[in-house]
Amino acid sequence: MSDTIFHKIIRREIPADVVFEDDHVIAFRDIAPQAPVHVLFVPKVDIATLNDLQEDQAIVVGRLAHAAAQYAKREGFAEDGYRIVMNCNAHGGQTVFQIHLHLLAGAHLGRFGTAK
Ligand code: AMP
């Protein structure tokens, strides 16, 4: 297994505010939230960036999206709505090289990010 900060969280070597976990996915609150609700959904299989996702691994991203939607329903904000985001490499703003899905919710969010 790789050794990003998310792998350390998966292995429970460093603490995180875990809100969901099953055999395939772990979800925990982002340490620097960008919305009232900001949860990261991370697969337990090693995939550094979305560019590395193989066709037979497409279910990995599906599981992240499904887990995020289930969490939104469980927490009661699914109908109000939310945003999911995956950043890839430098221009996408990826800083942790294990794929992850951001779930942002709890307020009306602005439109998509703009170039700096
Ligand atoms: P990205 O920029 O898409 O790679 O997102 C990485 C996210 O991980 C950022 O939003 C960080 O705030 C978040 N993050 C980094 N370290 C931790 C940590 N130890 N616990 C929770 N979230 C973290």
Backbone and ligand atoms as CSV (ligand in chain L), in Angstrom:
chain,resi,resn,atom,element,x,y,z
A,1,MET,N,N,0.852,-1.202,0.000
A,1,MET,CA,C,0.000,0.000,0.000
A,1,MET,C,C,0.881,1.243,0.000
A,2,SER,N,N,0.449,2.261,-0.701
A,2,SER,CA,C,1.189,3.522,-0.734
A,2,SER,C,C,1.153,4.190,0.637
A,3,ASP,N,N,1.788,5.358,0.699
A,3,ASP,CA,C,1.996,5.927,2.034
A,3,ASP,C,C,1.595,7.391,2.114
A,4,THR,N,N,0.496,7.747,1.474
A,4,THR,CA,C,-0.004,9.110,1.646
A,4,THR,C,C,-0.659,9.234,3.016
A,5,ILE,N,N,-1.014,10.485,3.343
A,5,ILE,CA,C,-1.692,10.719,4.627
A,5,ILE,C,C,-3.022,9.959,4.674
A,6,PHE,N,N,-3.653,9.770,3.531
A,6,PHE,CA,C,-4.924,9.037,3.537
A,6,PHE,C,C,-4.693,7.542,3.798
A,7,HIS,N,N,-3.598,7.003,3.279
A,7,HIS,CA,C,-3.288,5.605,3.604
A,7,HIS,C,C,-3.039,5.441,5.099
A,8,LYS,N,N,-2.391,6.432,5.690
A,8,LYS,CA,C,-2.158,6.367,7.150
A,8,LYS,C,C,-3.482,6.424,7.907
A,9,ILE,N,N,-4.439,7.194,7.391
A,9,ILE,CA,C,-5.769,7.235,8.021
A,9,ILE,C,C,-6.465,5.887,7.832
A,10,ILE,N,N,-6.375,5.316,6.625
A,10,ILE,CA,C,-6.988,3.999,6.376
A,10,ILE,C,C,-6.421,2.964,7.352
A,11,ARG,N,N,-5.107,3.032,7.571
A,11,ARG,CA,C,-4.460,2.058,8.477
A,11,ARG,C,C,-4.610,2.445,9.940
A,12,ARG,N,N,-5.295,3.563,10.193
A,12,ARG,CA,C,-5.528,4.073,11.555
A,12,ARG,C,C,-4.217,4.386,12.269
A,13,GLU,N,N,-3.230,4.827,11.482
A,13,GLU,CA,C,-1.949,5.245,12.077
A,13,GLU,C,C,-1.999,6.695,12.531
A,14,ILE,N,N,-2.893,7.483,11.891
A,14,ILE,CA,C,-3.133,8.838,12.370
A,14,ILE,C,C,-4.645,9.011,12.513
A,15,PRO,N,N,-5.049,9.903,13.426
A,15,PRO,CA,C,-6.485,10.036,13.692
A,15,PRO,C,C,-7.209,10.795,12.590
A,16,ALA,N,N,-8.481,10.525,12.494
A,16,ALA,CA,C,-9.360,11.276,11.585
A,16,ALA,C,C,-10.760,11.156,12.158
A,17,ASP,N,N,-11.604,12.113,11.761
A,17,ASP,CA,C,-13.001,12.100,12.203
A,17,ASP,C,C,-13.792,11.266,11.199
A,18,VAL,N,N,-13.743,9.959,11.388
A,18,VAL,CA,C,-14.340,9.017,10.438
A,18,VAL,C,C,-15.866,9.014,10.609
A,19,VAL,N,N,-16.582,9.195,9.488
A,19,VAL,CA,C,-18.044,9.223,9.540
A,19,VAL,C,C,-18.667,8.004,8.866
A,20,PHE,N,N,-17.860,7.256,8.104
A,20,PHE,CA,C,-18.379,6.065,7.420
A,20,PHE,C,C,-17.194,5.176,7.052
A,21,GLU,N,N,-17.406,3.880,7.140
A,21,GLU,CA,C,-16.378,2.948,6.666
A,21,GLU,C,C,-17.039,1.624,6.319
A,22,ASP,N,N,-16.604,1.018,5.201
A,22,ASP,CA,C,-16.974,-0.367,4.905
A,22,ASP,C,C,-15.734,-1.062,4.340
A,23,ASP,N,N,-15.902,-2.182,3.674
A,23,ASP,CA,C,-14.737,-2.937,3.192
A,23,ASP,C,C,-13.972,-2.198,2.102
A,24,HIS,N,N,-14.637,-1.257,1.423
A,24,HIS,CA,C,-14.051,-0.622,0.241
A,24,HIS,C,C,-13.729,0.854,0.398
A,25,VAL,N,N,-14.411,1.519,1.290
A,25,VAL,CA,C,-14.383,2.991,1.373
A,25,VAL,C,C,-14.238,3.432,2.821
A,26,ILE,N,N,-13.472,4.517,3.012
A,26,ILE,CA,C,-13.486,5.202,4.300
A,26,ILE,C,C,-13.837,6.662,4.022
A,27,ALA,N,N,-14.605,7.271,4.925
A,27,ALA,CA,C,-14.992,8.674,4.781
A,27,ALA,C,C,-14.729,9.388,6.094
A,28,PHE,N,N,-14.133,10.577,5.972
A,28,PHE,CA,C,-13.804,11.348,7.180
A,28,PHE,C,C,-13.891,12.828,6.859
A,29,ARG,N,N,-14.042,13.635,7.900
A,29,ARG,CA,C,-14.181,15.074,7.707
A,29,ARG,C,C,-12.857,15.685,7.262
A,30,ASP,N,N,-12.965,16.611,6.301
A,30,ASP,CA,C,-11.773,17.319,5.827
A,30,ASP,C,C,-11.230,18.189,6.952
A,31,ILE,N,N,-9.914,18.203,7.097
A,31,ILE,CA,C,-9.272,18.945,8.169
A,31,ILE,C,C,-9.368,20.464,7.948
A,32,ALA,N,N,-9.615,20.884,6.728
A,32,ALA,CA,C,-9.730,22.313,6.399
A,32,ALA,C,C,-11.013,22.519,5.590
A,33,PRO,N,N,-12.160,22.444,6.249
A,33,PRO,CA,C,-13.429,22.415,5.511
A,33,PRO,C,C,-13.678,23.660,4.677
A,34,GLN,N,N,-14.201,23.440,3.482
A,34,GLN,CA,C,-14.522,24.516,2.536
A,34,GLN,C,C,-16.025,24.764,2.460
A,35,ALA,N,N,-16.783,24.103,3.310
A,35,ALA,CA,C,-18.241,24.266,3.382
A,35,ALA,C,C,-18.650,23.760,4.763
A,36,PRO,N,N,-19.880,24.071,5.208
A,36,PRO,CA,C,-20.309,23.586,6.533
A,36,PRO,C,C,-20.165,22.066,6.678
A,37,VAL,N,N,-20.434,21.332,5.604
A,37,VAL,CA,C,-20.148,19.890,5.576
A,37,VAL,C,C,-19.081,19.671,4.510
A,38,HIS,N,N,-17.979,19.052,4.887
A,38,HIS,CA,C,-16.914,18.736,3.921
A,38,HIS,C,C,-16.304,17.397,4.340
A,39,VAL,N,N,-16.706,16.363,3.626
A,39,VAL,CA,C,-16.286,14.997,3.946
A,39,VAL,C,C,-15.543,14.428,2.737
A,40,LEU,N,N,-14.485,13.687,3.008
A,40,LEU,CA,C,-13.687,13.043,1.959
A,40,LEU,C,C,-13.997,11.555,1.935
A,41,PHE,N,N,-14.285,11.022,0.741
A,41,PHE,CA,C,-14.553,9.599,0.548
A,41,PHE,C,C,-13.358,9.014,-0.202
A,42,VAL,N,N,-12.716,8.041,0.394
A,42,VAL,CA,C,-11.437,7.525,-0.097
A,42,VAL,C,C,-11.548,6.004,-0.262
A,43,PRO,N,N,-11.137,5.482,-1.431
A,43,PRO,CA,C,-11.152,4.028,-1.585
A,43,PRO,C,C,-9.968,3.396,-0.852
A,44,LYS,N,N,-10.132,2.138,-0.500
A,44,LYS,CA,C,-9.046,1.442,0.197
A,44,LYS,C,C,-8.050,0.816,-0.772
A,45,VAL,N,N,-8.371,0.789,-2.057
A,45,VAL,CA,C,-7.437,0.300,-3.068
A,45,VAL,C,C,-6.566,1.474,-3.526
A,46,ASP,N,N,-5.294,1.191,-3.780
A,46,ASP,CA,C,-4.335,2.228,-4.175
A,46,ASP,C,C,-4.590,2.722,-5.596
A,47,ILE,N,N,-4.950,3.990,-5.728
A,47,ILE,CA,C,-5.055,4.632,-7.056
A,47,ILE,C,C,-4.632,6.071,-6.840
A,48,ALA,N,N,-3.508,6.475,-7.424
A,48,ALA,CA,C,-2.931,7.777,-7.093
A,48,ALA,C,C,-3.754,8.942,-7.624
A,49,THR,N,N,-4.150,8.850,-8.894
A,49,THR,CA,C,-4.921,9.932,-9.512
A,49,THR,C,C,-6.011,9.312,-10.374
A,50,LEU,N,N,-6.965,10.140,-10.769
A,50,LEU,CA,C,-8.027,9.629,-11.639
A,50,LEU,C,C,-7.445,9.122,-12.960
A,51,ASN,N,N,-6.307,9.673,-13.379
A,51,ASN,CA,C,-5.653,9.203,-14.606
A,51,ASN,C,C,-5.215,7.750,-14.511
A,52,ASP,N,N,-5.020,7.268,-13.303
A,52,ASP,CA,C,-4.544,5.894,-13.100
A,52,ASP,C,C,-5.680,4.887,-12.993
A,53,LEU,N,N,-6.916,5.365,-12.994
A,53,LEU,CA,C,-8.074,4.472,-12.857
A,53,LEU,C,C,-8.215,3.602,-14.104
A,54,GLN,N,N,-8.191,2.292,-13.919
A,54,GLN,CA,C,-8.347,1.356,-15.030
A,54,GLN,C,C,-9.832,1.081,-15.272
A,55,GLU,N,N,-10.157,0.623,-16.474
A,55,GLU,CA,C,-11.568,0.394,-16.805
A,55,GLU,C,C,-12.217,-0.566,-15.810
A,56,ASP,N,N,-11.480,-1.600,-15.429
A,56,ASP,CA,C,-12.081,-2.569,-14.499
A,56,ASP,C,C,-12.121,-2.058,-13.064
A,57,GLN,N,N,-11.652,-0.825,-12.865
A,57,GLN,CA,C,-11.742,-0.207,-11.537
A,57,GLN,C,C,-12.821,0.881,-11.485
A,58,ALA,N,N,-13.618,0.999,-12.536
A,58,ALA,CA,C,-14.624,2.070,-12.567
A,58,ALA,C,C,-15.557,1.989,-11.363
A,59,ILE,N,N,-15.794,0.788,-10.884
A,59,ILE,CA,C,-16.677,0.622,-9.721
A,59,ILE,C,C,-16.117,1.322,-8.482
A,60,VAL,N,N,-14.812,1.517,-8.457
A,60,VAL,CA,C,-14.203,2.179,-7.287
A,60,VAL,C,C,-14.780,3.586,-7.131
A,61,VAL,N,N,-14.865,4.318,-8.237
A,61,VAL,CA,C,-15.417,5.679,-8.179
A,61,VAL,C,C,-16.932,5.620,-7.933
A,62,GLY,N,N,-17.576,4.623,-8.513
A,62,GLY,CA,C,-19.009,4.449,-8.256
A,62,GLY,C,C,-19.298,4.235,-6.783
A,63,ARG,N,N,-18.451,3.472,-6.151
A,63,ARG,CA,C,-18.645,3.236,-4.705
A,63,ARG,C,C,-18.483,4.518,-3.907
A,64,LEU,N,N,-17.529,5.366,-4.306
A,64,LEU,CA,C,-17.351,6.644,-3.600
A,64,LEU,C,C,-18.608,7.499,-3.743
A,65,ALA,N,N,-19.126,7.589,-4.977
A,65,ALA,CA,C,-20.318,8.403,-5.214
A,65,ALA,C,C,-21.521,7.841,-4.464
A,66,HIS,N,N,-21.649,6.527,-4.483
A,66,HIS,CA,C,-22.781,5.907,-3.787
A,66,HIS,C,C,-22.682,6.136,-2.291
A,67,ALA,N,N,-21.488,5.979,-1.737
A,67,ALA,CA,C,-21.310,6.198,-0.294
A,67,ALA,C,C,-21.622,7.654,0.065
A,68,ALA,N,N,-21.216,8.592,-0.797
A,68,ALA,CA,C,-21.482,10.008,-0.531
A,68,ALA,C,C,-22.989,10.279,-0.544
A,69,ALA,N,N,-23.698,9.729,-1.519
A,69,ALA,CA,C,-25.149,9.941,-1.589
A,69,ALA,C,C,-25.856,9.312,-0.392
A,70,GLN,N,N,-25.405,8.133,0.001
A,70,GLN,CA,C,-25.997,7.493,1.182
A,70,GLN,C,C,-25.761,8.338,2.424
A,71,TYR,N,N,-24.566,8.905,2.532
A,71,TYR,CA,C,-24.251,9.766,3.679
A,71,TYR,C,C,-25.146,11.003,3.672
A,72,ALA,N,N,-25.346,11.603,2.486
A,72,ALA,CA,C,-26.206,12.785,2.383
A,72,ALA,C,C,-27.637,12.461,2.819
A,73,LYS,N,N,-28.116,11.308,2.427
A,73,LYS,CA,C,-29.470,10.899,2.854
A,73,LYS,C,C,-29.513,10.676,4.353
A,74,ARG,N,N,-28.497,9.987,4.861
A,74,ARG,CA,C,-28.449,9.679,6.294
A,74,ARG,C,C,-28.419,10.950,7.129
A,75,GLU,N,N,-27.682,11.945,6.646
A,75,GLU,CA,C,-27.506,13.183,7.417
A,75,GLU,C,C,-28.610,14.203,7.130
A,76,GLY,N,N,-29.478,13.908,6.153
A,76,GLY,CA,C,-30.665,14.729,5.948
A,76,GLY,C,C,-30.497,15.924,5.031
A,77,PHE,N,N,-29.410,15.998,4.270
A,77,PHE,CA,C,-29.256,17.128,3.359
A,77,PHE,C,C,-29.305,16.710,1.884
A,78,ALA,N,N,-29.701,15.484,1.612
A,78,ALA,CA,C,-29.721,15.007,0.221
A,78,ALA,C,C,-30.683,15.828,-0.630
A,79,GLU,N,N,-31.835,16.147,-0.096
A,79,GLU,CA,C,-32.820,16.895,-0.891
A,79,GLU,C,C,-32.393,18.338,-1.084
A,80,ASP,N,N,-31.798,18.958,-0.075
A,80,ASP,CA,C,-31.285,20.328,-0.245
A,80,ASP,C,C,-30.188,20.347,-1.300
A,81,GLY,N,N,-29.362,19.319,-1.290
A,81,GLY,CA,C,-28.335,19.187,-2.315
A,81,GLY,C,C,-26.927,19.307,-1.780
A,82,TYR,N,N,-26.013,19.002,-2.660
A,82,TYR,CA,C,-24.595,18.958,-2.292
A,82,TYR,C,C,-23.774,18.924,-3.561
A,83,ARG,N,N,-22.475,19.004,-3.410
A,83,ARG,CA,C,-21.558,18.941,-4.555
A,83,ARG,C,C,-20.522,17.864,-4.278
A,84,ILE,N,N,-20.173,17.100,-5.307
A,84,ILE,CA,C,-19.037,16.199,-5.187
A,84,ILE,C,C,-17.975,16.638,-6.198
A,85,VAL,N,N,-16.718,16.547,-5.765
A,85,VAL,CA,C,-15.584,17.043,-6.559
A,85,VAL,C,C,-14.448,16.037,-6.456
A,86,MET,N,N,-13.784,15.792,-7.589
A,86,MET,CA,C,-12.525,15.036,-7.565
A,86,MET,C,C,-11.476,15.876,-8.280
A,87,ASN,N,N,-10.400,16.169,-7.607
A,87,ASN,CA,C,-9.316,16.954,-8.185
A,87,ASN,C,C,-8.260,16.017,-8.762
A,88,CYS,N,N,-7.698,16.402,-9.906
A,88,CYS,CA,C,-6.656,15.582,-10.527
A,88,CYS,C,C,-5.436,16.429,-10.877
A,89,ASN,N,N,-4.336,16.055,-10.272
A,89,ASN,CA,C,-3.028,16.654,-10.568
A,89,ASN,C,C,-3.001,18.178,-10.350
A,90,ALA,N,N,-1.942,18.803,-10.820
A,90,ALA,CA,C,-1.656,20.184,-10.418
A,90,ALA,C,C,-2.768,21.168,-10.776
A,91,HIS,N,N,-3.226,21.140,-12.011
A,91,HIS,CA,C,-4.233,22.122,-12.405
A,91,HIS,C,C,-5.569,21.885,-11.714
A,92,GLY,N,N,-5.818,20.654,-11.319
A,92,GLY,CA,C,-7.043,20.360,-10.575
A,92,GLY,C,C,-6.927,20.661,-9.096
A,93,GLY,N,N,-5.699,20.923,-8.642
A,93,GLY,CA,C,-5.503,21.237,-7.228
A,93,GLY,C,C,-5.347,20.016,-6.340
A,94,GLN,N,N,-4.991,18.860,-6.934
A,94,GLN,CA,C,-4.807,17.659,-6.113
A,94,GLN,C,C,-3.547,17.787,-5.278
A,95,THR,N,N,-3.681,17.530,-3.991
A,95,THR,CA,C,-2.534,17.609,-3.075
A,95,THR,C,C,-2.228,16.282,-2.405
A,96,VAL,N,N,-3.192,15.379,-2.371
A,96,VAL,CA,C,-2.973,14.053,-1.790
A,96,VAL,C,C,-3.175,13.032,-2.905
A,97,PHE,N,N,-2.133,12.219,-3.137
A,97,PHE,CA,C,-2.132,11.360,-4.327
A,97,PHE,C,C,-2.629,9.952,-4.013
A,98,GLN,N,N,-3.846,9.941,-3.538
A,98,GLN,CA,C,-4.712,8.770,-3.435
A,98,GLN,C,C,-6.086,9.330,-3.801
A,99,ILE,N,N,-6.737,8.770,-4.840
A,99,ILE,CA,C,-7.980,9.411,-5.295
A,99,ILE,C,C,-8.966,9.542,-4.144
A,100,HIS,N,N,-9.752,10.597,-4.209
A,100,HIS,CA,C,-10.762,10.858,-3.182
A,100,HIS,C,C,-11.826,11.767,-3.769
A,101,LEU,N,N,-12.981,11.651,-3.192
A,101,LEU,CA,C,-14.133,12.451,-3.612
A,101,LEU,C,C,-14.470,13.395,-2.463
A,102,HIS,N,N,-14.550,14.696,-2.775
A,102,HIS,CA,C,-14.979,15.687,-1.787
A,102,HIS,C,C,-16.503,15.781,-1.826
A,103,LEU,N,N,-17.135,15.720,-0.689
A,103,LEU,CA,C,-18.567,16.013,-0.550
A,103,LEU,C,C,-18.697,17.330,0.198
A,104,LEU,N,N,-19.307,18.320,-0.467
A,104,LEU,CA,C,-19.471,19.662,0.103
A,104,LEU,C,C,-20.958,19.947,0.205
A,105,ALA,N,N,-21.379,20.443,1.348
A,105,ALA,CA,C,-22.811,20.649,1.558
A,105,ALA,C,C,-23.032,21.605,2.719
A,106,GLY,N,N,-24.314,21.871,2.960
A,106,GLY,CA,C,-24.677,22.651,4.138
A,106,GLY,C,C,-24.924,24.115,3.856
A,107,ALA,N,N,-24.810,24.544,2.608
A,107,ALA,CA,C,-25.053,25.938,2.234
A,107,ALA,C,C,-25.197,25.986,0.717
A,108,HIS,N,N,-25.744,27.092,0.225
A,108,HIS,CA,C,-25.702,27.330,-1.218
A,108,HIS,C,C,-24.244,27.538,-1.598
A,109,LEU,N,N,-23.753,26.736,-2.494
A,109,LEU,CA,C,-22.349,26.830,-2.896
A,109,LEU,C,C,-22.236,27.727,-4.124
A,110,GLY,N,N,-21.095,28.405,-4.261
A,110,GLY,CA,C,-20.870,29.230,-5.443
A,110,GLY,C,C,-20.727,28.349,-6.674
A,111,ARG,N,N,-20.619,28.993,-7.800
A,111,ARG,CA,C,-20.392,28.235,-9.018
A,111,ARG,C,C,-19.004,27.615,-8.952
A,112,PHE,N,N,-18.639,26.881,-9.988
A,112,PHE,CA,C,-17.370,26.167,-9.991
A,112,PHE,C,C,-16.200,27.116,-9.860
A,113,GLY,N,N,-15.089,26.578,-9.392
A,113,GLY,CA,C,-13.893,27.380,-9.187
A,113,GLY,C,C,-13.391,27.967,-10.499
A,114,THR,N,N,-12.751,29.094,-10.393
A,114,THR,CA,C,-12.217,29.767,-11.580
A,114,THR,C,C,-10.698,29.699,-11.556
A,115,ALA,N,N,-10.097,29.910,-12.701
A,115,ALA,CA,C,-8.632,29.876,-12.801
A,115,ALA,C,C,-8.042,31.046,-12.021
A,116,LYS,N,N,-6.895,30.793,-11.418
A,116,LYS,CA,C,-6.207,31.859,-10.675
A,116,LYS,C,C,-5.474,32.769,-11.627
L,1,AMP,P1,P,-7.057,17.492,-2.765
L,1,AMP,O1,O,-6.546,18.901,-2.775
L,1,AMP,O2,O,-8.209,17.249,-3.686
L,1,AMP,O3,O,-5.945,16.482,-2.927
L,1,AMP,O4,O,-7.696,17.294,-1.322
L,1,AMP,C1,C,-6.966,16.899,-0.207
L,1,AMP,C2,C,-7.784,17.303,0.995
L,1,AMP,O5,O,-7.284,16.596,2.104
L,1,AMP,C3,C,-7.709,18.780,1.355
L,1,AMP,O6,O,-9.020,19.347,1.303
L,1,AMP,C4,C,-7.131,18.789,2.766
L,1,AMP,O7,O,-7.700,19.779,3.585
L,1,AMP,C5,C,-7.466,17.387,3.246
L,1,AMP,N1,N,-6.594,16.842,4.281
L,1,AMP,C6,C,-5.241,16.837,4.295
L,1,AMP,N2,N,-4.805,16.193,5.395
L,1,AMP,C7,C,-5.906,15.771,6.073
L,1,AMP,C8,C,-6.121,15.058,7.275
L,1,AMP,N3,N,-5.099,14.620,8.030
L,1,AMP,N4,N,-7.382,14.807,7.671
L,1,AMP,C9,C,-8.424,15.231,6.924
L,1,AMP,N5,N,-8.297,15.909,5.769
L,1,AMP,C10,C,-7.049,16.186,5.346
